[in-house]
Amino acid sequence: MQLQCFHNLLLQQHKAKTAICVLLFDLTEEWDKLQENAESPSTLVTGVVVARTEFIEQNPQAVEDFLKHYQESVDYVNKNVNEGAALVGKYDIVTEAVAQKAIPECNITFISGNEMKEKNFPAIFPY
């Protein structure tokens, strides 16, 4: 599974817990421009989940459940930006105000299976 979830954002937090969030440029868009003439174009991925082959084989239901919940989480935050931002603030990742501005620009996606292969992600090497 691949999770693409970050554009280049400048985040500043001030002592008063106010924040400025400025989109400098869209990394996905810039990557795609670089791939236009590539022999084997690829997709920019900035977040991934990695598991050992042995673990996946020994725990197929746990892996399936995790991926299901992961996808639900991605869908939830994209459909419920305010609630997702509140959770980000609650867990002190960044302030809620920053998250509210950032989430819509983050291109948070869930990509797995054949879709991942179609996007020409690098091969997965088992350990």
Protein Blocks (a to p, Z undefined) as FASTA:
>chain_A
ZZdfbdcddddddfkopacdddfbafklmmmmmmmmgmbacdddfbdcdddfklmmmmmm
lmmmmmmmmmmmmmmmmmmmmlmmmmmmmnomacfklmmmmmmmnopacdehjllmmnop
acdddZZ
